[in-house]
Amino acid sequence: MSEALRQTGGVALIVIGIVGCLLPVMPGIPFLLAGAAVLGTDHVLVRKTYGWLRRKGLLKSEVKPDSGEPKT
C-alpha cells in the first residue's frame, strides 16, 4: 500500500471518528482507533495526540520491566 494512500485513509478514518463522536447515530471511537492504527506512531497527528493524552494523565506511562530481585 502506498504511503499517500495509507495516510489519506488514516486521516479519513479519524475525521469520520470525530464526526461520529458528535452525531448520536454513528459510533466514533472505533473509527478514531482504526485511524490511529492505520497511521501508526510515525504520523505527527498520532504522536501529538498521544503526547497530549499523556500530559493530561489519561494514559499511563510504560511499565518498566522488573529486575527479578525479590522485594524485602
Backbone as XML, in Angstrom:
<?xml version="1.0"?>
<chain id="A" units="angstrom">
  <residue number="1" name="MET">
    <atom name="N" x="0.860" y="-1.166" z="0.000"/>
    <atom name="CA" x="0.000" y="0.000" z="0.000"/>
    <atom name="C" x="0.910" y="1.234" z="0.000"/>
  </residue>
  <residue number="2" name="SER">
    <atom name="N" x="0.607" y="2.167" z="-0.834"/>
    <atom name="CA" x="1.457" y="3.347" z="-0.913"/>
    <atom name="C" x="1.268" y="4.232" z="0.323"/>
  </residue>
  <residue number="3" name="GLU">
    <atom name="N" x="2.295" y="4.998" z="0.621"/>
    <atom name="CA" x="2.288" y="5.859" z="1.807"/>
    <atom name="C" x="1.181" y="6.905" z="1.749"/>
  </residue>
  <residue number="4" name="ALA">
    <atom name="N" x="0.984" y="7.503" z="0.590"/>
    <atom name="CA" x="-0.047" y="8.541" z="0.456"/>
    <atom name="C" x="-1.444" y="7.961" z="0.663"/>
  </residue>
  <residue number="5" name="LEU">
    <atom name="N" x="-1.671" y="6.770" z="0.141"/>
    <atom name="CA" x="-2.982" y="6.133" z="0.304"/>
    <atom name="C" x="-3.221" y="5.759" z="1.765"/>
  </residue>
  <residue number="6" name="ARG">
    <atom name="N" x="-2.191" y="5.273" z="2.439"/>
    <atom name="CA" x="-2.311" y="4.906" z="3.848"/>
    <atom name="C" x="-2.606" y="6.139" z="4.700"/>
  </residue>
  <residue number="7" name="GLN">
    <atom name="N" x="-1.903" y="7.234" z="4.450"/>
    <atom name="CA" x="-2.139" y="8.453" z="5.232"/>
    <atom name="C" x="-3.514" y="9.042" z="4.946"/>
  </residue>
  <residue number="8" name="THR">
    <atom name="N" x="-3.928" y="9.024" z="3.694"/>
    <atom name="CA" x="-5.251" y="9.542" z="3.343"/>
    <atom name="C" x="-6.344" y="8.716" z="4.020"/>
  </residue>
  <residue number="9" name="GLY">
    <atom name="N" x="-6.204" y="7.403" z="3.987"/>
    <atom name="CA" x="-7.191" y="6.538" z="4.626"/>
    <atom name="C" x="-7.232" y="6.720" z="6.128"/>
  </residue>
  <residue number="10" name="GLY">
    <atom name="N" x="-6.058" y="6.856" z="6.751"/>
    <atom name="CA" x="-5.998" y="7.049" z="8.195"/>
    <atom name="C" x="-6.618" y="8.360" z="8.636"/>
  </residue>
  <residue number="11" name="VAL">
    <atom name="N" x="-6.304" y="9.430" z="7.917"/>
    <atom name="CA" x="-6.889" y="10.735" z="8.253"/>
    <atom name="C" x="-8.396" y="10.720" z="8.008"/>
  </residue>
  <residue number="12" name="ALA">
    <atom name="N" x="-8.829" y="10.058" z="6.946"/>
    <atom name="CA" x="-10.265" y="9.964" z="6.673"/>
    <atom name="C" x="-10.983" y="9.214" z="7.798"/>
  </residue>
  <residue number="13" name="LEU">
    <atom name="N" x="-10.377" y="8.140" z="8.299"/>
    <atom name="CA" x="-10.991" y="7.409" z="9.409"/>
    <atom name="C" x="-11.070" y="8.271" z="10.664"/>
  </residue>
  <residue number="14" name="ILE">
    <atom name="N" x="-10.051" y="9.075" z="10.910"/>
    <atom name="CA" x="-10.079" y="9.958" z="12.081"/>
    <atom name="C" x="-11.158" y="11.024" z="11.928"/>
  </residue>
  <residue number="15" name="VAL">
    <atom name="N" x="-11.299" y="11.578" z="10.743"/>
    <atom name="CA" x="-12.343" y="12.584" z="10.509"/>
    <atom name="C" x="-13.726" y="11.963" z="10.697"/>
  </residue>
  <residue number="16" name="ILE">
    <atom name="N" x="-13.921" y="10.754" z="10.164"/>
    <atom name="CA" x="-15.201" y="10.061" z="10.358"/>
    <atom name="C" x="-15.434" y="9.792" z="11.842"/>
  </residue>
  <residue number="17" name="GLY">
    <atom name="N" x="-14.364" y="9.452" z="12.570"/>
    <atom name="CA" x="-14.489" y="9.217" z="14.010"/>
    <atom name="C" x="-14.892" y="10.466" z="14.765"/>
  </residue>
  <residue number="18" name="ILE">
    <atom name="N" x="-14.327" y="11.614" z="14.380"/>
    <atom name="CA" x="-14.698" y="12.875" z="15.037"/>
    <atom name="C" x="-16.159" y="13.204" z="14.765"/>
  </residue>
  <residue number="19" name="VAL">
    <atom name="N" x="-16.587" y="13.028" z="13.526"/>
    <atom name="CA" x="-17.998" y="13.261" z="13.183"/>
    <atom name="C" x="-18.883" y="12.282" z="13.952"/>
  </residue>
  <residue number="20" name="GLY">
    <atom name="N" x="-18.416" y="11.033" z="14.075"/>
    <atom name="CA" x="-19.184" y="10.027" z="14.804"/>
    <atom name="C" x="-19.316" y="10.347" z="16.282"/>
  </residue>
  <residue number="21" name="CYS">
    <atom name="N" x="-18.321" y="11.008" z="16.844"/>
    <atom name="CA" x="-18.418" y="11.406" z="18.266"/>
    <atom name="C" x="-19.446" y="12.515" z="18.452"/>
  </residue>
  <residue number="22" name="LEU">
    <atom name="N" x="-19.658" y="13.306" z="17.431"/>
    <atom name="CA" x="-20.603" y="14.411" z="17.521"/>
    <atom name="C" x="-22.036" y="13.993" z="17.201"/>
  </residue>
  <residue number="23" name="LEU">
    <atom name="N" x="-22.196" y="12.972" z="16.370"/>
    <atom name="CA" x="-23.526" y="12.508" z="15.974"/>
    <atom name="C" x="-23.920" y="11.281" z="16.791"/>
  </residue>
  <residue number="24" name="PRO">
    <atom name="N" x="-25.140" y="11.237" z="17.288"/>
    <atom name="CA" x="-25.548" y="10.091" z="18.096"/>
    <atom name="C" x="-25.842" y="8.829" z="17.279"/>
  </residue>
  <residue number="25" name="VAL">
    <atom name="N" x="-25.878" y="8.938" z="15.962"/>
    <atom name="CA" x="-26.258" y="7.807" z="15.115"/>
    <atom name="C" x="-25.073" y="6.890" z="14.831"/>
  </residue>
  <residue number="26" name="MET">
    <atom name="N" x="-23.870" y="7.441" z="14.841"/>
    <atom name="CA" x="-22.697" y="6.706" z="14.388"/>
    <atom name="C" x="-21.656" y="6.610" z="15.505"/>
  </residue>
  <residue number="27" name="PRO">
    <atom name="N" x="-21.072" y="5.429" z="15.735"/>
    <atom name="CA" x="-20.035" y="5.329" z="16.767"/>
    <atom name="C" x="-18.735" y="5.972" z="16.298"/>
  </residue>
  <residue number="28" name="GLY">
    <atom name="N" x="-18.114" y="6.761" z="17.142"/>
    <atom name="CA" x="-16.906" y="7.471" z="16.731"/>
    <atom name="C" x="-15.619" y="6.827" z="17.190"/>
  </residue>
  <residue number="29" name="ILE">
    <atom name="N" x="-15.627" y="6.239" z="18.375"/>
    <atom name="CA" x="-14.401" y="5.703" z="18.958"/>
    <atom name="C" x="-13.764" y="4.609" z="18.089"/>
  </residue>
  <residue number="30" name="PRO">
    <atom name="N" x="-14.528" y="3.653" z="17.551"/>
    <atom name="CA" x="-13.877" y="2.640" z="16.704"/>
    <atom name="C" x="-13.184" y="3.239" z="15.475"/>
  </residue>
  <residue number="31" name="PHE">
    <atom name="N" x="-13.774" y="4.276" z="14.897"/>
    <atom name="CA" x="-13.150" y="4.911" z="13.736"/>
    <atom name="C" x="-11.885" y="5.670" z="14.138"/>
  </residue>
  <residue number="32" name="LEU">
    <atom name="N" x="-11.912" y="6.319" z="15.307"/>
    <atom name="CA" x="-10.718" y="7.008" z="15.789"/>
    <atom name="C" x="-9.584" y="6.026" z="16.039"/>
  </residue>
  <residue number="33" name="LEU">
    <atom name="N" x="-9.890" y="4.916" z="16.667"/>
    <atom name="CA" x="-8.870" y="3.908" z="16.940"/>
    <atom name="C" x="-8.342" y="3.278" z="15.656"/>
  </residue>
  <residue number="34" name="ALA">
    <atom name="N" x="-9.228" y="3.014" z="14.707"/>
    <atom name="CA" x="-8.791" y="2.447" z="13.433"/>
    <atom name="C" x="-7.904" y="3.429" z="12.671"/>
  </residue>
  <residue number="35" name="GLY">
    <atom name="N" x="-8.255" y="4.700" z="12.697"/>
    <atom name="CA" x="-7.434" y="5.707" z="12.032"/>
    <atom name="C" x="-6.058" y="5.827" z="12.648"/>
  </residue>
  <residue number="36" name="ALA">
    <atom name="N" x="-6.002" y="5.785" z="13.985"/>
    <atom name="CA" x="-4.709" y="5.838" z="14.669"/>
    <atom name="C" x="-3.882" y="4.593" z="14.373"/>
  </residue>
  <residue number="37" name="ALA">
    <atom name="N" x="-4.535" y="3.451" z="14.260"/>
    <atom name="CA" x="-3.813" y="2.219" z="13.948"/>
    <atom name="C" x="-3.277" y="2.235" z="12.522"/>
  </residue>
  <residue number="38" name="VAL">
    <atom name="N" x="-4.052" y="2.771" z="11.596"/>
    <atom name="CA" x="-3.601" y="2.840" z="10.200"/>
    <atom name="C" x="-2.436" y="3.818" z="10.059"/>
  </residue>
  <residue number="39" name="LEU">
    <atom name="N" x="-2.522" y="4.953" z="10.726"/>
    <atom name="CA" x="-1.454" y="5.951" z="10.632"/>
    <atom name="C" x="-0.202" y="5.513" z="11.363"/>
  </residue>
  <residue number="40" name="GLY">
    <atom name="N" x="-0.360" y="4.884" z="12.506"/>
    <atom name="CA" x="0.794" y="4.449" z="13.283"/>
    <atom name="C" x="1.428" y="5.597" z="14.035"/>
  </residue>
  <residue number="41" name="THR">
    <atom name="N" x="2.427" y="5.265" z="14.842"/>
    <atom name="CA" x="3.047" y="6.276" z="15.698"/>
    <atom name="C" x="4.033" y="7.160" z="14.941"/>
  </residue>
  <residue number="42" name="ASP">
    <atom name="N" x="4.296" y="6.875" z="13.684"/>
    <atom name="CA" x="5.216" y="7.722" z="12.923"/>
    <atom name="C" x="4.534" y="8.970" z="12.358"/>
  </residue>
  <residue number="43" name="HIS">
    <atom name="N" x="3.226" y="9.051" z="12.440"/>
    <atom name="CA" x="2.493" y="10.208" z="11.921"/>
    <atom name="C" x="2.398" y="11.282" z="12.991"/>
  </residue>
  <residue number="44" name="VAL">
    <atom name="N" x="2.588" y="12.530" z="12.598"/>
    <atom name="CA" x="2.631" y="13.650" z="13.544"/>
    <atom name="C" x="1.303" y="13.820" z="14.285"/>
  </residue>
  <residue number="45" name="LEU">
    <atom name="N" x="0.188" y="13.558" z="13.648"/>
    <atom name="CA" x="-1.128" y="13.696" z="14.278"/>
    <atom name="C" x="-1.276" y="12.711" z="15.439"/>
  </residue>
  <residue number="46" name="VAL">
    <atom name="N" x="-0.852" y="11.491" z="15.239"/>
    <atom name="CA" x="-0.956" y="10.471" z="16.286"/>
    <atom name="C" x="0.028" y="10.765" z="17.412"/>
  </residue>
  <residue number="47" name="ARG">
    <atom name="N" x="1.255" y="11.178" z="17.090"/>
    <atom name="CA" x="2.249" y="11.498" z="18.120"/>
    <atom name="C" x="1.793" y="12.653" z="18.998"/>
  </residue>
  <residue number="48" name="LYS">
    <atom name="N" x="1.252" y="13.711" z="18.394"/>
    <atom name="CA" x="0.793" y="14.858" z="19.174"/>
    <atom name="C" x="-0.379" y="14.476" z="20.072"/>
  </residue>
  <residue number="49" name="THR">
    <atom name="N" x="-1.308" y="13.699" z="19.558"/>
    <atom name="CA" x="-2.455" y="13.264" z="20.355"/>
    <atom name="C" x="-2.001" y="12.376" z="21.506"/>
  </residue>
  <residue number="50" name="TYR">
    <atom name="N" x="-1.064" y="11.475" z="21.236"/>
    <atom name="CA" x="-0.545" y="10.590" z="22.275"/>
    <atom name="C" x="0.146" y="11.401" z="23.376"/>
  </residue>
  <residue number="51" name="GLY">
    <atom name="N" x="0.946" y="12.387" z="22.984"/>
    <atom name="CA" x="1.605" y="13.247" z="23.958"/>
    <atom name="C" x="0.617" y="14.053" z="24.780"/>
  </residue>
  <residue number="52" name="TRP">
    <atom name="N" x="-0.417" y="14.557" z="24.138"/>
    <atom name="CA" x="-1.447" y="15.334" z="24.843"/>
    <atom name="C" x="-2.177" y="14.458" z="25.859"/>
  </residue>
  <residue number="53" name="LEU">
    <atom name="N" x="-2.520" y="13.239" z="25.465"/>
    <atom name="CA" x="-3.215" y="12.328" z="26.371"/>
    <atom name="C" x="-2.339" y="11.968" z="27.572"/>
  </residue>
  <residue number="54" name="ARG">
    <atom name="N" x="-1.035" y="11.810" z="27.350"/>
    <atom name="CA" x="-0.131" y="11.503" z="28.462"/>
    <atom name="C" x="0.018" y="12.697" z="29.398"/>
  </residue>
  <residue number="55" name="ARG">
    <atom name="N" x="0.112" y="13.916" z="28.842"/>
    <atom name="CA" x="0.239" y="15.104" z="29.686"/>
    <atom name="C" x="-1.008" y="15.320" z="30.532"/>
  </residue>
  <residue number="56" name="LYS">
    <atom name="N" x="-2.170" y="14.997" z="29.993"/>
    <atom name="CA" x="-3.426" y="15.148" z="30.730"/>
    <atom name="C" x="-3.633" y="14.042" z="31.753"/>
  </residue>
  <residue number="57" name="GLY">
    <atom name="N" x="-2.796" y="13.015" z="31.721"/>
    <atom name="CA" x="-2.925" y="11.908" z="32.662"/>
    <atom name="C" x="-3.947" y="10.868" z="32.245"/>
  </residue>
  <residue number="58" name="LEU">
    <atom name="N" x="-4.366" y="10.900" z="30.994"/>
    <atom name="CA" x="-5.353" y="9.931" z="30.530"/>
    <atom name="C" x="-4.704" y="8.618" z="30.092"/>
  </residue>
  <residue number="59" name="LEU">
    <atom name="N" x="-3.399" y="8.637" z="29.856"/>
    <atom name="CA" x="-2.645" y="7.422" z="29.537"/>
    <atom name="C" x="-1.558" y="7.247" z="30.575"/>
  </residue>
  <residue number="60" name="LYS">
    <atom name="N" x="-1.323" y="6.014" z="30.966"/>
    <atom name="CA" x="-0.292" y="5.742" z="31.949"/>
    <atom name="C" x="1.054" y="5.599" z="31.249"/>
  </residue>
  <residue number="61" name="SER">
    <atom name="N" x="2.110" y="5.776" z="32.005"/>
    <atom name="CA" x="3.454" y="5.589" z="31.484"/>
    <atom name="C" x="3.686" y="4.112" z="31.210"/>
  </residue>
  <residue number="62" name="GLU">
    <atom name="N" x="4.699" y="3.840" z="30.388"/>
    <atom name="CA" x="5.045" y="2.460" z="30.112"/>
    <atom name="C" x="5.541" y="1.814" z="31.393"/>
  </residue>
  <residue number="63" name="VAL">
    <atom name="N" x="5.249" y="0.550" z="31.543"/>
    <atom name="CA" x="5.671" y="-0.193" z="32.716"/>
    <atom name="C" x="7.113" y="-0.631" z="32.504"/>
  </residue>
  <residue number="64" name="LYS">
    <atom name="N" x="7.962" y="-0.327" z="33.476"/>
    <atom name="CA" x="9.357" y="-0.738" z="33.392"/>
    <atom name="C" x="9.454" y="-2.202" z="33.806"/>
  </residue>
  <residue number="65" name="PRO">
    <atom name="N" x="10.297" y="-2.966" z="33.114"/>
    <atom name="CA" x="10.407" y="-4.385" z="33.463"/>
    <atom name="C" x="11.018" y="-4.550" z="34.858"/>
  </residue>
  <residue number="66" name="ASP">
    <atom name="N" x="10.555" y="-5.552" z="35.552"/>
    <atom name="CA" x="11.028" y="-5.838" z="36.894"/>
    <atom name="C" x="12.423" y="-6.443" z="36.803"/>
  </residue>
  <residue number="67" name="SER">
    <atom name="N" x="13.284" y="-6.106" z="37.759"/>
    <atom name="CA" x="14.652" y="-6.608" z="37.737"/>
    <atom name="C" x="14.728" y="-8.062" z="38.149"/>
  </residue>
  <residue number="68" name="GLY">
    <atom name="N" x="13.678" y="-8.616" z="38.688"/>
    <atom name="CA" x="13.664" y="-10.010" z="39.075"/>
    <atom name="C" x="14.121" y="-10.253" z="40.502"/>
  </residue>
  <residue number="69" name="GLU">
    <atom name="N" x="14.577" y="-9.212" z="41.190"/>
    <atom name="CA" x="15.018" y="-9.355" z="42.565"/>
    <atom name="C" x="13.804" y="-9.353" z="43.495"/>
  </residue>
  <residue number="70" name="PRO">
    <atom name="N" x="13.824" y="-10.206" z="44.495"/>
    <atom name="CA" x="12.682" y="-10.218" z="45.435"/>
    <atom name="C" x="12.670" y="-8.943" z="46.266"/>
  </residue>
  <residue number="71" name="LYS">
    <atom name="N" x="11.474" y="-8.496" z="46.572"/>
    <atom name="CA" x="11.318" y="-7.311" z="47.410"/>
    <atom name="C" x="11.445" y="-7.698" z="48.876"/>
  </residue>
  <residue number="72" name="THR">
    <atom name="N" x="12.099" y="-6.862" z="49.627"/>
    <atom name="CA" x="12.256" y="-7.160" z="51.067"/>
    <atom name="C" x="11.509" y="-6.168" z="51.903"/>
  </residue>
</chain>
